[in-house]
Amino acid sequence: MKTKPSYNQNALEIINGRYGYSYDYIRKSIRGDRVGVIPDRIKTEYNKLNNESIKAIAIQADKL
């Protein structure tokens, strides 16, 4: 059984605000369903934002 991937909603909102593309297009770009320069840029930016949010959460968890 395949599970539906979950995406960082905050990162999606930032990318949506920056580029103006729909959430569907952004998710398809991250998955690799769309090819080109812009989808590659979106995927790279999403990965950076997602990794930074994971680091920030880990730092806050360590402080508790």
All heavy atoms as TSV, in Angstrom:
chain	resi	resn	atom	element	x	y	z
A	1	MET	N	N	0.837	-1.175	0.000
A	1	MET	CA	C	0.000	0.000	0.000
A	1	MET	C	C	0.884	1.240	0.000
A	1	MET	O	O	1.775	1.366	0.832
A	1	MET	CB	C	-0.889	-0.034	1.242
A	1	MET	CG	C	-1.871	1.082	1.297
A	1	MET	SD	S	-3.121	0.695	2.515
A	1	MET	CE	C	-2.908	2.072	3.577
A	2	LYS	N	N	0.665	2.120	-0.933
A	2	LYS	CA	C	1.447	3.350	-1.003
A	2	LYS	C	C	0.817	4.410	-0.123
A	2	LYS	O	O	-0.406	4.495	-0.013
A	2	LYS	CB	C	1.520	3.861	-2.437
A	2	LYS	CG	C	2.362	3.006	-3.333
A	2	LYS	CD	C	2.525	3.663	-4.673
A	2	LYS	CE	C	3.418	2.822	-5.551
A	2	LYS	NZ	N	3.644	3.440	-6.849
A	3	THR	N	N	1.678	5.198	0.496
A	3	THR	CA	C	1.174	6.296	1.307
A	3	THR	C	C	1.371	7.611	0.576
A	3	THR	O	O	2.263	7.741	-0.262
A	3	THR	CB	C	1.893	6.363	2.664
A	3	THR	OG1	O	3.289	6.533	2.439
A	3	THR	CG2	C	1.668	5.094	3.467
A	4	LYS	N	N	0.564	8.558	0.901
A	4	LYS	CA	C	0.623	9.869	0.276
A	4	LYS	C	C	1.729	10.682	0.955
A	4	LYS	O	O	1.759	10.760	2.183
A	4	LYS	CB	C	-0.733	10.543	0.473
A	4	LYS	CG	C	-0.986	11.721	-0.375
A	4	LYS	CD	C	-2.430	12.141	-0.171
A	4	LYS	CE	C	-2.764	13.300	-1.046
A	4	LYS	NZ	N	-4.131	13.739	-0.835
A	5	PRO	N	N	2.655	11.247	0.196
A	5	PRO	CA	C	3.716	12.021	0.836
A	5	PRO	C	C	3.162	13.313	1.441
A	5	PRO	O	O	2.236	13.924	0.904
A	5	PRO	CB	C	4.685	12.327	-0.307
A	5	PRO	CG	C	3.866	12.234	-1.536
A	5	PRO	CD	C	2.784	11.221	-1.245
A	6	SER	N	N	3.735	13.699	2.568
A	6	SER	CA	C	3.322	14.964	3.166
A	6	SER	C	C	4.431	15.982	2.927
A	6	SER	O	O	5.618	15.658	2.989
A	6	SER	CB	C	3.062	14.791	4.663
A	6	SER	OG	O	4.237	14.386	5.319
A	7	TYR	N	N	4.026	17.188	2.648
A	7	TYR	CA	C	4.973	18.250	2.347
A	7	TYR	C	C	4.908	19.310	3.437
A	7	TYR	O	O	3.865	19.505	4.071
A	7	TYR	CB	C	4.649	18.888	0.991
A	7	TYR	CG	C	4.791	17.915	-0.157
A	7	TYR	CD1	C	3.672	17.307	-0.706
A	7	TYR	CD2	C	6.034	17.593	-0.663
A	7	TYR	CE1	C	3.796	16.407	-1.749
A	7	TYR	CE2	C	6.165	16.695	-1.700
A	7	TYR	CZ	C	5.049	16.101	-2.241
A	7	TYR	OH	O	5.175	15.209	-3.267
A	8	ASN	N	N	6.015	19.987	3.629
A	8	ASN	CA	C	6.089	21.069	4.606
A	8	ASN	C	C	5.233	22.226	4.090
A	8	ASN	O	O	5.576	22.868	3.094
A	8	ASN	CB	C	7.552	21.488	4.778
A	8	ASN	CG	C	7.740	22.529	5.834
A	8	ASN	OD1	O	6.832	23.287	6.156
A	8	ASN	ND2	N	8.946	22.570	6.377
A	9	GLN	N	N	4.113	22.470	4.764
A	9	GLN	CA	C	3.160	23.474	4.292
A	9	GLN	C	C	3.749	24.887	4.342
A	9	GLN	O	O	3.450	25.712	3.477
A	9	GLN	CB	C	1.876	23.407	5.121
A	9	GLN	CG	C	1.112	22.109	4.930
A	9	GLN	CD	C	0.722	21.867	3.490
A	9	GLN	OE1	O	0.189	22.751	2.832
A	9	GLN	NE2	N	1.002	20.679	2.995
A	10	ASN	N	N	4.578	25.155	5.340
A	10	ASN	CA	C	5.189	26.483	5.422
A	10	ASN	C	C	6.120	26.732	4.238
A	10	ASN	O	O	6.136	27.820	3.668
A	10	ASN	CB	C	5.955	26.641	6.738
A	10	ASN	CG	C	5.037	26.618	7.935
A	10	ASN	OD1	O	3.905	27.089	7.852
A	10	ASN	ND2	N	5.496	26.055	9.030
A	11	ALA	N	N	6.877	25.715	3.860
A	11	ALA	CA	C	7.771	25.846	2.712
A	11	ALA	C	C	6.961	26.029	1.425
A	11	ALA	O	O	7.334	26.828	0.570
A	11	ALA	CB	C	8.684	24.627	2.600
A	12	LEU	N	N	5.850	25.308	1.306
A	12	LEU	CA	C	4.997	25.458	0.123
A	12	LEU	C	C	4.432	26.873	0.029
A	12	LEU	O	O	4.376	27.459	-1.057
A	12	LEU	CB	C	3.847	24.451	0.144
A	12	LEU	CG	C	4.199	22.984	-0.057
A	12	LEU	CD1	C	2.952	22.122	0.040
A	12	LEU	CD2	C	4.898	22.747	-1.364
A	13	GLU	N	N	4.022	27.431	1.174
A	13	GLU	CA	C	3.488	28.793	1.179
A	13	GLU	C	C	4.543	29.810	0.772
A	13	GLU	O	O	4.250	30.754	0.026
A	13	GLU	CB	C	2.945	29.136	2.565
A	13	GLU	CG	C	1.671	28.411	2.906
A	13	GLU	CD	C	1.217	28.680	4.327
A	13	GLU	OE1	O	1.771	29.579	4.990
A	13	GLU	OE2	O	0.303	27.974	4.768
A	14	ILE	N	N	5.778	29.631	1.248
A	14	ILE	CA	C	6.858	30.557	0.899
A	14	ILE	C	C	7.136	30.494	-0.601
A	14	ILE	O	O	7.264	31.525	-1.265
A	14	ILE	CB	C	8.130	30.231	1.716
A	14	ILE	CG1	C	7.886	30.559	3.195
A	14	ILE	CG2	C	9.336	30.982	1.173
A	14	ILE	CD1	C	8.956	30.049	4.126
A	15	ILE	N	N	7.221	29.298	-1.139
A	15	ILE	CA	C	7.492	29.141	-2.575
A	15	ILE	C	C	6.332	29.686	-3.394
A	15	ILE	O	O	6.540	30.340	-4.420
A	15	ILE	CB	C	7.775	27.663	-2.906
A	15	ILE	CG1	C	9.095	27.232	-2.252
A	15	ILE	CG2	C	7.842	27.441	-4.405
A	15	ILE	CD1	C	9.372	25.751	-2.329
A	16	ASN	N	N	5.103	29.452	-2.946
A	16	ASN	CA	C	3.934	29.979	-3.640
A	16	ASN	C	C	3.963	31.498	-3.663
A	16	ASN	O	O	3.688	32.109	-4.694
A	16	ASN	CB	C	2.651	29.481	-2.971
A	16	ASN	CG	C	1.413	30.051	-3.603
A	16	ASN	OD1	O	1.046	31.190	-3.340
A	16	ASN	ND2	N	0.771	29.255	-4.426
A	17	GLY	N	N	4.304	32.102	-2.557
A	17	GLY	CA	C	4.381	33.561	-2.503
A	17	GLY	C	C	5.499	34.124	-3.357
A	17	GLY	O	O	5.370	35.200	-3.947
A	18	ARG	N	N	6.590	33.397	-3.445
A	18	ARG	CA	C	7.748	33.873	-4.198
A	18	ARG	C	C	7.559	33.741	-5.706
A	18	ARG	O	O	7.896	34.642	-6.465
A	18	ARG	CB	C	8.982	33.094	-3.748
A	18	ARG	CG	C	10.278	33.690	-4.240
A	18	ARG	CD	C	11.449	33.040	-3.599
A	18	ARG	NE	N	11.479	33.408	-2.180
A	18	ARG	CZ	C	12.318	32.902	-1.305
A	18	ARG	NH1	N	13.184	32.001	-1.684
A	18	ARG	NH2	N	12.288	33.284	-0.053
A	19	TYR	N	N	7.020	32.610	-6.142
A	19	TYR	CA	C	6.899	32.353	-7.580
A	19	TYR	C	C	5.480	32.533	-8.115
A	19	TYR	O	O	5.294	32.732	-9.306
A	19	TYR	CB	C	7.384	30.933	-7.912
A	19	TYR	CG	C	8.861	30.742	-7.681
A	19	TYR	CD1	C	9.324	30.038	-6.585
A	19	TYR	CD2	C	9.802	31.271	-8.556
A	19	TYR	CE1	C	10.673	29.858	-6.368
A	19	TYR	CE2	C	11.150	31.102	-8.348
A	19	TYR	CZ	C	11.583	30.392	-7.249
A	19	TYR	OH	O	12.918	30.229	-7.027
A	20	GLY	N	N	4.478	32.361	-7.264
A	20	GLY	CA	C	3.095	32.528	-7.698
A	20	GLY	C	C	2.492	31.314	-8.376
A	20	GLY	O	O	1.392	31.396	-8.915
A	21	TYR	N	N	3.183	30.179	-8.338
A	21	TYR	CA	C	2.640	28.958	-8.938
A	21	TYR	C	C	1.665	28.301	-7.971
A	21	TYR	O	O	1.720	28.519	-6.766
A	21	TYR	CB	C	3.762	27.975	-9.287
A	21	TYR	CG	C	4.648	28.452	-10.406
A	21	TYR	CD1	C	5.982	28.764	-10.191
A	21	TYR	CD2	C	4.146	28.603	-11.687
A	21	TYR	CE1	C	6.792	29.207	-11.220
A	21	TYR	CE2	C	4.950	29.039	-12.724
A	21	TYR	CZ	C	6.263	29.343	-12.480
A	21	TYR	OH	O	7.056	29.785	-13.506
A	22	SER	N	N	0.786	27.467	-8.513
A	22	SER	CA	C	-0.196	26.776	-7.677
A	22	SER	C	C	0.510	25.727	-6.816
A	22	SER	O	O	1.607	25.261	-7.127
A	22	SER	CB	C	-1.251	26.105	-8.554
A	22	SER	OG	O	-0.675	25.023	-9.265
A	23	TYR	N	N	-0.167	25.352	-5.730
A	23	TYR	CA	C	0.388	24.332	-4.835
A	23	TYR	C	C	0.525	23.002	-5.566
A	23	TYR	O	O	1.479	22.263	-5.326
A	23	TYR	CB	C	-0.488	24.168	-3.594
A	23	TYR	CG	C	-0.441	25.371	-2.688
A	23	TYR	CD1	C	-1.526	26.217	-2.564
A	23	TYR	CD2	C	0.702	25.663	-1.955
A	23	TYR	CE1	C	-1.478	27.321	-1.732
A	23	TYR	CE2	C	0.767	26.768	-1.122
A	23	TYR	CZ	C	-0.327	27.591	-1.017
A	23	TYR	OH	O	-0.269	28.684	-0.201
A	24	ASP	N	N	-0.399	22.703	-6.452
A	24	ASP	CA	C	-0.340	21.470	-7.227
A	24	ASP	C	C	0.918	21.444	-8.099
A	24	ASP	O	O	1.624	20.436	-8.149
A	24	ASP	CB	C	-1.598	21.332	-8.080
A	24	ASP	CG	C	-1.651	20.026	-8.830
A	24	ASP	OD1	O	-1.554	18.967	-8.188
A	24	ASP	OD2	O	-1.789	20.068	-10.077
A	25	TYR	N	N	1.202	22.540	-8.777
A	25	TYR	CA	C	2.391	22.608	-9.630
A	25	TYR	C	C	3.659	22.489	-8.789
A	25	TYR	O	O	4.615	21.808	-9.190
A	25	TYR	CB	C	2.399	23.924	-10.418
A	25	TYR	CG	C	3.555	24.039	-11.375
A	25	TYR	CD1	C	3.522	23.408	-12.607
A	25	TYR	CD2	C	4.687	24.774	-11.046
A	25	TYR	CE1	C	4.585	23.502	-13.492
A	25	TYR	CE2	C	5.758	24.883	-11.917
A	25	TYR	CZ	C	5.700	24.244	-13.138
A	25	TYR	OH	O	6.753	24.333	-14.005
A	26	ILE	N	N	3.667	23.114	-7.622
A	26	ILE	CA	C	4.841	23.051	-6.745
A	26	ILE	C	C	5.061	21.617	-6.276
A	26	ILE	O	O	6.186	21.111	-6.308
A	26	ILE	CB	C	4.676	24.016	-5.557
A	26	ILE	CG1	C	4.665	25.461	-6.051
A	26	ILE	CG2	C	5.793	23.809	-4.535
A	26	ILE	CD1	C	4.252	26.477	-5.004
A	27	ARG	N	N	4.008	20.940	-5.837
A	27	ARG	CA	C	4.141	19.549	-5.392
A	27	ARG	C	C	4.595	18.644	-6.530
A	27	ARG	O	O	5.453	17.771	-6.337
A	27	ARG	CB	C	2.815	19.047	-4.815
A	27	ARG	CG	C	2.524	19.578	-3.434
A	27	ARG	CD	C	1.344	18.860	-2.811
A	27	ARG	NE	N	0.103	19.149	-3.512
A	27	ARG	CZ	C	-0.734	20.131	-3.203
A	27	ARG	NH1	N	-0.462	20.923	-2.200
A	27	ARG	NH2	N	-1.836	20.325	-3.894
A	28	LYS	N	N	4.060	18.848	-7.732
A	28	LYS	CA	C	4.482	18.042	-8.877
A	28	LYS	C	C	5.935	18.316	-9.230
A	28	LYS	O	O	6.660	17.412	-9.645
A	28	LYS	CB	C	3.574	18.313	-10.077
A	28	LYS	CG	C	2.209	17.691	-9.930
A	28	LYS	CD	C	1.314	18.008	-11.098
A	28	LYS	CE	C	-0.061	17.388	-10.902
A	28	LYS	NZ	N	-0.979	17.723	-11.999
A	29	SER	N	N	6.385	19.541	-9.067
A	29	SER	CA	C	7.787	19.880	-9.321
A	29	SER	C	C	8.695	19.183	-8.324
A	29	SER	O	O	9.751	18.658	-8.687
A	29	SER	CB	C	7.997	21.389	-9.236
A	29	SER	OG	O	7.262	22.060	-10.228
A	30	ILE	N	N	8.289	19.167	-7.057
A	30	ILE	CA	C	9.088	18.517	-6.015
A	30	ILE	C	C	9.163	17.018	-6.265
A	30	ILE	O	O	10.226	16.406	-6.099
A	30	ILE	CB	C	8.492	18.818	-4.622
A	30	ILE	CG1	C	8.601	20.315	-4.318
A	30	ILE	CG2	C	9.187	17.997	-3.541
A	30	ILE	CD1	C	7.787	20.772	-3.141
A	31	ARG	N	N	8.054	16.413	-6.660
A	31	ARG	CA	C	8.012	14.977	-6.942
A	31	ARG	C	C	8.817	14.598	-8.169
A	31	ARG	O	O	9.238	13.464	-8.326
A	31	ARG	CB	C	6.568	14.540	-7.186
A	31	ARG	CG	C	5.865	14.006	-6.007
A	31	ARG	CD	C	4.606	13.243	-6.376
A	31	ARG	NE	N	3.829	13.790	-7.458
A	31	ARG	CZ	C	2.709	14.496	-7.321
A	31	ARG	NH1	N	2.251	14.764	-6.118
A	31	ARG	NH2	N	2.051	14.934	-8.360
A	32	GLY	N	N	8.993	15.545	-9.096
A	32	GLY	CA	C	9.707	15.244	-10.329
A	32	GLY	C	C	8.803	15.010	-11.511
A	32	GLY	O	O	9.264	14.592	-12.574
A	33	ASP	N	N	7.501	15.270	-11.346
A	33	ASP	CA	C	6.557	15.108	-12.459
A	33	ASP	C	C	6.715	16.209	-13.499
A	33	ASP	O	O	6.290	16.044	-14.642
A	33	ASP	CB	C	5.117	15.098	-11.952
A	33	ASP	CG	C	4.810	13.860	-11.124
A	33	ASP	OD1	O	5.596	12.896	-11.169
A	33	ASP	OD2	O	3.774	13.868	-10.429
A	34	ARG	N	N	7.249	17.321	-13.111
A	34	ARG	CA	C	7.494	18.444	-14.032
A	34	ARG	C	C	8.998	18.579	-14.232
A	34	ARG	O	O	9.765	18.422	-13.293
A	34	ARG	CB	C	6.937	19.752	-13.466
A	34	ARG	CG	C	5.444	19.743	-13.225
A	34	ARG	CD	C	4.708	19.762	-14.558
A	34	ARG	NE	N	3.274	19.727	-14.401
A	34	ARG	CZ	C	2.534	18.640	-14.562
A	34	ARG	NH1	N	3.092	17.494	-14.860
A	34	ARG	NH2	N	1.235	18.687	-14.431
A	35	VAL	N	N	9.399	18.873	-15.471
A	35	VAL	CA	C	10.820	19.030	-15.776
A	35	VAL	C	C	11.070	20.411	-16.351
A	35	VAL	O	O	10.184	21.012	-16.957
A	35	VAL	CB	C	11.316	17.947	-16.767
A	35	VAL	CG1	C	11.285	16.580	-16.125
A	35	VAL	CG2	C	10.505	17.956	-18.038
A	36	GLY	N	N	12.252	20.906	-16.134
A	36	GLY	CA	C	12.624	22.212	-16.647
A	36	GLY	C	C	13.447	22.972	-15.623
A	36	GLY	O	O	13.811	22.457	-14.563
A	37	VAL	N	N	13.737	24.203	-15.944
A	37	VAL	CA	C	14.565	25.035	-15.079
A	37	VAL	C	C	13.806	25.449	-13.817
A	37	VAL	O	O	14.314	25.325	-12.705
A	37	VAL	CB	C	15.055	26.282	-15.855
A	37	VAL	CG1	C	15.832	27.211	-14.939
A	37	VAL	CG2	C	15.887	25.874	-17.042
A	38	ILE	N	N	12.588	25.929	-13.982
A	38	ILE	CA	C	11.798	26.403	-12.839
A	38	ILE	C	C	11.472	25.253	-11.880
A	38	ILE	O	O	11.658	25.408	-10.663
A	38	ILE	CB	C	10.522	27.126	-13.306
A	38	ILE	CG1	C	10.869	28.371	-14.124
A	38	ILE	CG2	C	9.642	27.495	-12.120
A	38	ILE	CD1	C	11.636	29.442	-13.355
A	39	PRO	N	N	11.000	24.098	-12.337
A	39	PRO	CA	C	10.760	23.003	-11.397
A	39	PRO	C	C	12.017	22.566	-10.641
A	39	PRO	O	O	11.944	22.238	-9.462
A	39	PRO	CB	C	10.231	21.870	-12.276
A	39	PRO	CG	C	9.589	22.575	-13.407
A	39	PRO	CD	C	10.456	23.768	-13.661
A	40	ASP	N	N	13.170	22.591	-11.309
A	40	ASP	CA	C	14.421	22.263	-10.624
A	40	ASP	C	C	14.731	23.287	-9.541
A	40	ASP	O	O	15.165	22.940	-8.438
A	40	ASP	CB	C	15.591	22.198	-11.609
A	40	ASP	CG	C	15.511	20.980	-12.518
A	40	ASP	OD1	O	14.789	20.019	-12.175
A	40	ASP	OD2	O	16.174	21.005	-13.575
A	41	ARG	N	N	14.496	24.553	-9.842
A	41	ARG	CA	C	14.727	25.617	-8.877
A	41	ARG	C	C	13.772	25.479	-7.686
A	41	ARG	O	O	14.162	25.647	-6.534
A	41	ARG	CB	C	14.545	26.973	-9.548
A	41	ARG	CG	C	15.006	28.133	-8.700
A	41	ARG	CD	C	14.869	29.450	-9.426
A	41	ARG	NE	N	15.629	29.450	-10.673
A	41	ARG	CZ	C	15.393	30.258	-11.690
A	41	ARG	NH1	N	14.409	31.129	-11.622
A	41	ARG	NH2	N	16.119	30.210	-12.781
A	42	ILE	N	N	12.515	25.160	-7.977
A	42	ILE	CA	C	11.514	24.972	-6.924
A	42	ILE	C	C	11.905	23.797	-6.032
A	42	ILE	O	O	11.839	23.886	-4.800
A	42	ILE	CB	C	10.112	24.756	-7.533
A	42	ILE	CG1	C	9.603	26.061	-8.139
A	42	ILE	CG2	C	9.137	24.220	-6.502
A	42	ILE	CD1	C	8.321	25.919	-8.931
A	43	LYS	N	N	12.327	22.695	-6.627
A	43	LYS	CA	C	12.708	21.514	-5.861
A	43	LYS	C	C	13.904	21.806	-4.964
A	43	LYS	O	O	13.908	21.435	-3.780
A	43	LYS	CB	C	13.034	20.362	-6.813
A	43	LYS	CG	C	13.326	19.062	-6.132
A	43	LYS	CD	C	13.513	17.959	-7.146
A	43	LYS	CE	C	13.717	16.627	-6.465
A	43	LYS	NZ	N	13.841	15.538	-7.433
A	44	THR	N	N	14.903	22.491	-5.486
A	44	THR	CA	C	16.082	22.837	-4.706
A	44	THR	C	C	15.717	23.754	-3.547
A	44	THR	O	O	16.162	23.538	-2.408
A	44	THR	CB	C	17.133	23.530	-5.608
A	44	THR	OG1	O	17.456	22.655	-6.688
A	44	THR	CG2	C	18.382	23.866	-4.828
A	45	GLU	N	N	14.906	24.751	-3.823
A	45	GLU	CA	C	14.505	25.694	-2.784
A	45	GLU	C	C	13.656	25.009	-1.716
A	45	GLU	O	O	13.839	25.263	-0.520
A	45	GLU	CB	C	13.736	26.858	-3.402
A	45	GLU	CG	C	13.479	27.968	-2.429
A	45	GLU	CD	C	12.956	29.204	-3.117
A	45	GLU	OE1	O	13.287	29.433	-4.294
A	45	GLU	OE2	O	12.207	29.937	-2.464
A	46	TYR	N	N	12.761	24.127	-2.112
A	46	TYR	CA	C	11.944	23.395	-1.142
A	46	TYR	C	C	12.835	22.563	-0.225
A	46	TYR	O	O	12.634	22.543	0.990
A	46	TYR	CB	C	10.924	22.513	-1.849
A	46	TYR	CG	C	10.181	21.625	-0.872
A	46	TYR	CD1	C	9.110	22.115	-0.140
A	46	TYR	CD2	C	10.587	20.306	-0.655
A	46	TYR	CE1	C	8.448	21.324	0.777
A	46	TYR	CE2	C	9.937	19.508	0.257
A	46	TYR	CZ	C	8.868	20.016	0.970
A	46	TYR	OH	O	8.236	19.226	1.891
A	47	ASN	N	N	13.787	21.848	-0.814
A	47	ASN	CA	C	14.666	21.006	-0.001
A	47	ASN	C	C	15.456	21.835	1.004
A	47	ASN	O	O	15.627	21.429	2.153
A	47	ASN	CB	C	15.600	20.185	-0.889
A	47	ASN	CG	C	14.864	19.086	-1.612
A	47	ASN	OD1	O	13.861	18.566	-1.126
A	47	ASN	ND2	N	15.336	18.718	-2.786
A	48	LYS	N	N	15.938	23.009	0.592
A	48	LYS	CA	C	16.662	23.886	1.508
A	48	LYS	C	C	15.758	24.360	2.642
A	48	LYS	O	O	16.136	24.322	3.812
A	48	LYS	CB	C	17.231	25.098	0.770
A	48	LYS	CG	C	18.421	24.781	-0.094
A	48	LYS	CD	C	18.922	26.027	-0.792
A	48	LYS	CE	C	20.043	25.717	-1.745
A	48	LYS	NZ	N	20.503	26.910	-2.473
A	49	LEU	N	N	14.556	24.820	2.295
A	49	LEU	CA	C	13.622	25.299	3.316
A	49	LEU	C	C	13.208	24.179	4.270
A	49	LEU	O	O	13.139	24.382	5.485
A	49	LEU	CB	C	12.375	25.895	2.653
A	49	LEU	CG	C	12.554	27.223	1.939
A	49	LEU	CD1	C	11.308	27.545	1.116
A	49	LEU	CD2	C	12.820	28.325	2.937
A	50	ASN	N	N	12.959	23.007	3.738
A	50	ASN	CA	C	12.549	21.882	4.566
A	50	ASN	C	C	13.671	21.460	5.512
A	50	ASN	O	O	13.429	21.205	6.691
A	50	ASN	CB	C	12.116	20.717	3.685
A	50	ASN	CG	C	11.419	19.642	4.465
A	50	ASN	OD1	O	10.647	19.919	5.377
A	50	ASN	ND2	N	11.679	18.402	4.118
A	51	ASN	N	N	14.900	21.392	5.015
A	51	ASN	CA	C	16.029	21.016	5.864
A	51	ASN	C	C	16.256	22.034	6.964
A	51	ASN	O	O	16.545	21.663	8.106
A	51	ASN	CB	C	17.299	20.846	5.028
A	51	ASN	CG	C	17.246	19.619	4.147
A	51	ASN	OD1	O	16.506	18.684	4.426
A	51	ASN	ND2	N	18.009	19.616	3.077
A	52	GLU	N	N	16.132	23.320	6.655
A	52	GLU	CA	C	16.303	24.360	7.668
A	52	GLU	C	C	15.218	24.280	8.734
A	52	GLU	O	O	15.495	24.497	9.918
A	52	GLU	CB	C	16.321	25.752	7.030
A	52	GLU	CG	C	17.568	26.025	6.210
A	52	GLU	CD	C	18.841	25.960	7.034
A	52	GLU	OE1	O	18.852	26.442	8.188
A	52	GLU	OE2	O	19.832	25.409	6.531
A	53	SER	N	N	14.000	23.972	8.340
A	53	SER	CA	C	12.928	23.869	9.339
A	53	SER	C	C	13.151	22.657	10.238
A	53	SER	O	O	12.893	22.724	11.439
A	53	SER	CB	C	11.565	23.798	8.662
A	53	SER	OG	O	11.398	22.589	7.983
A	54	ILE	N	N	13.650	21.564	9.683
A	54	ILE	CA	C	13.950	20.378	10.492
A	54	ILE	C	C	15.058	20.698	11.493
A	54	ILE	O	O	14.986	20.303	12.666
A	54	ILE	CB	C	14.331	19.184	9.588
A	54	ILE	CG1	C	13.101	18.710	8.821
A	54	ILE	CG2	C	14.920	18.043	10.400
A	54	ILE	CD1	C	13.398	17.699	7.734
A	55	LYS	N	N	16.088	21.427	11.045
A	55	LYS	CA	C	17.174	21.825	11.952
A	55	LYS	C	C	16.663	22.718	13.066
A	55	LYS	O	O	17.038	22.552	14.227
A	55	LYS	CB	C	18.279	22.547	11.183
A	55	LYS	CG	C	19.110	21.665	10.306
A	55	LYS	CD	C	20.145	22.486	9.579
A	55	LYS	CE	C	20.873	21.698	8.516
A	55	LYS	NZ	N	21.814	22.514	7.752
A	56	ALA	N	N	15.804	23.671	12.730
A	56	ALA	CA	C	15.267	24.593	13.735
A	56	ALA	C	C	14.433	23.846	14.765
A	56	ALA	O	O	14.522	24.135	15.963
A	56	ALA	CB	C	14.438	25.672	13.066
A	57	ILE	N	N	13.655	22.879	14.330
A	57	ILE	CA	C	12.845	22.097	15.254
A	57	ILE	C	C	13.748	21.256	16.161
A	57	ILE	O	O	13.503	21.154	17.373
A	57	ILE	CB	C	11.842	21.196	14.486
A	57	ILE	CG1	C	10.790	22.060	13.828
A	57	ILE	CG2	C	11.203	20.160	15.398
A	57	ILE	CD1	C	9.908	21.326	12.846
A	58	ALA	N	N	14.811	20.685	15.617
A	58	ALA	CA	C	15.729	19.875	16.423
A	58	ALA	C	C	16.427	20.741	17.471
A	58	ALA	O	O	16.598	20.306	18.618
A	58	ALA	CB	C	16.751	19.194	15.516
A	59	ILE	N	N	16.818	21.945	17.103
A	59	ILE	CA	C	17.478	22.851	18.050
A	59	ILE	C	C	16.531	23.211	19.184
A	59	ILE	O	O	16.903	23.199	20.361
A	59	ILE	CB	C	17.986	24.109	17.316
A	59	ILE	CG1	C	19.166	23.751	16.420
A	59	ILE	CG2	C	18.381	25.193	18.308
A	59	ILE	CD1	C	19.594	24.859	15.474
A	60	GLN	N	N	15.281	23.528	18.850
A	60	GLN	CA	C	14.296	23.864	19.884
A	60	GLN	C	C	13.983	22.660	20.765
A	60	GLN	O	O	13.760	22.801	21.958
A	60	GLN	CB	C	13.019	24.411	19.250
A	60	GLN	CG	C	13.184	25.755	18.612
A	60	GLN	CD	C	13.632	26.806	19.622
A	60	GLN	OE1	O	13.182	26.843	20.735
A	60	GLN	NE2	N	14.541	27.670	19.180
A	61	ALA	N	N	13.965	21.472	20.204
A	61	ALA	CA	C	13.702	20.256	20.981
A	61	ALA	C	C	14.846	19.990	21.961
A	61	ALA	O	O	14.617	19.519	23.085
A	61	ALA	CB	C	13.501	19.059	20.064
A	62	ASP	N	N	16.074	20.292	21.555
A	62	ASP	CA	C	17.224	20.095	22.432
A	62	ASP	C	C	17.203	21.069	23.611
A	62	ASP	O	O	17.699	20.753	24.690
A	62	ASP	CB	C	18.535	20.254	21.663
A	62	ASP	CG	C	18.783	19.104	20.709
A	62	ASP	OD1	O	18.162	18.035	20.905
A	62	ASP	OD2	O	19.589	19.268	19.770
A	63	LYS	N	N	16.639	22.247	23.403
A	63	LYS	CA	C	16.567	23.243	24.465
A	63	LYS	C	C	15.565	22.860	25.555
A	63	LYS	O	O	15.657	23.350	26.665
A	63	LYS	CB	C	16.204	24.609	23.896
A	63	LYS	CG	C	17.313	25.239	23.088
A	63	LYS	CD	C	16.903	26.608	22.604
A	63	LYS	CE	C	18.016	27.232	21.784
A	63	LYS	NZ	N	17.609	28.561	21.278
A	64	LEU	N	N	14.582	22.031	25.197
A	64	LEU	CA	C	13.552	21.658	26.178
A	64	LEU	C	C	14.086	20.715	27.197
A	64	LEU	O	O	14.591	19.864	27.367
A	64	LEU	CB	C	12.338	21.060	25.486
A	64	LEU	CG	C	11.576	22.011	24.586
A	64	LEU	CD1	C	10.440	21.268	23.897
A	64	LEU	CD2	C	10.978	23.160	25.389
